[in-house]
Amino acid sequence: MNTAYPFTAIVGMDDLRLGLLLNAVSPAVGGVLVRGEKGTAKSTAVRALSALLPEVAVVAGCRFSCAPGAPDPACPDGPHEDGGGTARPARMVELPVGASEDRLVGALDIERALAEGVKAFEPGLLADAHRGILYVDEVNLLHDHLVDLLLDAAAMGASYVEREGVSVRHAARFLLVGTMNPEEGELRPQLLDRFGLTVEVAASREPDQRVEVVRRRLAYDDDPAGFAAKWAGEEDALRARIVAARALLPEVRLGDAALRQIAATCAAFEVDGMRADIVMARTATALASWAGRTDVIAEDVRQAALLALPHRRRRNPFDAPGLDEDKLDETLQEFGGEDDDPDPDPDGGPDGGGQPPQGDGPDGPEDTDPAQPEASEGGESKASAGSGERSAASAGEPFRTKMLSVPGLGAGAAGRRSRARTEHGRTTGARRPRGALTKLHLAATVQAAAPHQRARGRSGPGLVVRRDDLRQATREGREGNLVLFVVDASGSMAARRRMSAVKGAVLSLLLDAYQRRDKVGLITFRGKDAELALPPTSSVDAAAARLEQLPTGGRTPLAAGLLKAHDVLRVERLRDPSRRALLVVVTDGRATGGVDPVALGARAARLHEVEGTASVVVDCESGPVRLGLASALAYELGGTAVTLDELRADSIAGLVKDVQTSNRRAA
């Protein structure tokens, strides 16, 4: 479908629209990350924005979109002569989740570079997005090294491609927009910090607003061109306002009082580094420009904080995002000043109050003010989720756990747990390339070419390199695993008041899984059967929520829990064969119920041992009399047993025990 949905026809989504428009006015804000559940028009809004951006003038024939008046002196297609160029619409480039590094930054023909000294460079998506929008849907599922490259380019305004000493640089300045569903996994805090703004979106719970969304969407699907024509006037007005705000931006004054408020706010919410202060300053300036003012006022600073700080404040991974707005208001009032608070336009409205168009065109009623998130009728878009945070205190205090890993060498998704063959990491050897050459092993290539120089007519200095001589570097890094928790929730665990400690240990392991980029699943067993409380997912905080709601009591159907785990792992191996599993069984080993429950548990454990599943048993047995059943279960699984105390990272006893158990299994 070629006709984009009109930006001004979007119902609600106040903060989302405002965050996108502020970046359109001032790309220096640093982009926006849109977090929300599926089906909330995240992608629709981003694609609609691209149609609003003014046309860009480019040098004719330049693959890197150089501006005719100020071409990049280092452009690979340069040098460019001064003169007129051509105008084209601003591009919106989408980065697929499965894109390769070469597709993102561009590819250099290494063979020609070595043999002929020619820099044959094919631009990537970063070059295509220069002076436009780079849109990354499901950015949380993108490989970490690609996100690093992407955000480095966004921060520096340039992309560098280096292959064995041969390098190419080109300009890469773009509006970066990422969307994600938090249920599918989070971004690392270091990467979150690189997005200028963040907004949270959710579907409206207001029936009238939902009706209007459906009505407009059906009208658009029936006649995209006709629907867009009805909104053309509002689109033109908004496009003109973006141009006017861009022109006004250099004249906006950011006074000392506003700067003090920005610094005090960042300090009050304990954000790390200075990037938050800079982003808040740029956002407040863009807000003033958008409102048609040349002075930044306190309300600009407040709105900038709601957009720029929720993803930067210090919080545990399982805490809810958002800011304490009462604390924010107190800070702004304490450090407020009179010199930066001129009277805003008393009329408010779209030309003076800082509001983008309300979607009050021909197909619907007036909406609420999108520049004021607290006025949103449906509450479907919120830069702040309030100060409520889910506390893990009821589940025991989390701690840093010791390293648990899968033995051997895998080839799964990038992560930080187990050893794996990866595209990035330390070089461990060389091989003949299979397909395109991506990482040249120079020494191995020279060694392969050297014996053939005389036959190739080379008798003096220099080296003749042919395709058969090229060697691909093999590298070793870390992978993420599927960590499947099998948690004993029977009465024997609860009766001894151990459940709080057990939940604390599992929460700590979940925190470790979050940091190591694992998928997690949760199985519980109690009473007569086992239950898959959470199917394998990248949303570790969802597992933490299920853990807090874990019911306890009843018998201990250990065999049922292990058999359920066997079924889950069998299905996951079919879905993702390269992702290896780590089975973590949390129990005291006291199987009860049925005929000979201990023998049934041992038999179920041997199914995992036969298939080579890496496993760890967290022994929750306590008291003066210990039966050692958890250790016996670990033996049947062919894995390791650790106590709750040994699970801590600073436990020497647990480390020694792990080494001994691993040696037994290897033998």
Secondary structure as UniProt FT lines:
FT   HELIX           7..9
FT   HELIX           14..25
FT   HELIX           27..29
FT   STRAND          32..36
FT   TURN            38..39
FT   HELIX           42..50
FT   TURN            51..52
FT   STRAND          56..58
FT   TURN            60..61
FT   TURN            63..64
FT   TURN            73..74
FT   TURN            76..77
FT   STRAND          86..88
FT   STRAND          92..94
FT   TURN            97..98
FT   HELIX           101..105
FT   STRAND          106..108
FT   HELIX           110..116
FT   STRAND          121..123
FT   HELIX           125..128
FT   TURN            129..131
FT   STRAND          133..137
FT   HELIX           139..141
FT   HELIX           144..156
FT   STRAND          158..163
FT   TURN            164..165
FT   STRAND          166..171
FT   STRAND          175..180
FT   HELIX           182..184
FT   HELIX           189..192
FT   TURN            193..194
FT   STRAND          197..201
FT   HELIX           207..222
FT   HELIX           224..230
FT   HELIX           232..248
FT   HELIX           249..251
FT   HELIX           256..268
FT   TURN            269..270
FT   HELIX           275..290
FT   TURN            291..292
FT   HELIX           298..308
FT   TURN            310..312
FT   TURN            317..318
FT   HELIX           325..334
FT   TURN            339..340
FT   TURN            346..347
FT   HELIX           349..352
FT   TURN            362..363
FT   TURN            370..371
FT   HELIX           373..375
FT   STRAND          381..382
FT   HELIX           393..395
FT   STRAND          414..422
FT   STRAND          426..431
FT   HELIX           442..449
FT   HELIX           450..452
FT   TURN            453..457
FT   HELIX           467..469
FT   STRAND          472..479
FT   STRAND          482..488
FT   HELIX           491..495
FT   TURN            496..497
FT   HELIX           499..515
FT   TURN            516..517
FT   STRAND          519..526
FT   TURN            527..528
FT   STRAND          529..537
FT   HELIX           540..548
FT   HELIX           558..575
FT   TURN            577..578
FT   STRAND          581..587
FT   HELIX           597..610
FT   TURN            611..612
FT   STRAND          614..619
FT   HELIX           629..637
FT   STRAND          640..643
FT   TURN            644..647
FT   TURN            649..650
FT   HELIX           652..666
//
